[in-house]
Amino acid sequence: MADLIQKKLQGEVEKYQQLQKDLSKSMSGRQKLEAQLTENNIVKEELGEARATVGKRLDYITAEIKRYESQLQDLERQSEQQRETLAQLQQEFQRAQAAKAGASGKA
């Protein structure tokens, strides 16, 4: 009878040990999944932050392009005015030289 109880006890101990192994394996798997979940949540948050940063960067770049376009228009206008001033001065200079040459030729 003691042998029968001992065999039954040994069988129950083996079942218990197997359950402990299975429990340990399941806990390990759960921990891995929780770590993956945490990582993915962090990436999701970072993605949102990255999108916001990119949006702000695009707004900044667009504003800078508009500022440069305005600056280019002003510079083109100033350049055109300067070109006209130079053309007028060049004509005056040519007239003055022609008048000087005419005065030298008469003298």
Secondary structure, 3 states (H helix, E strand, C coil): CHHHHHHHHHHHHHHHHHHHHHHHHHHHHHHHHHHHHHHHHHHHHHHHHHHHHHHHHHHHHHHHHHHHHHHHHHHHHHHHHHHHHHHHHHHHHHHHHHHHHHHHHHC
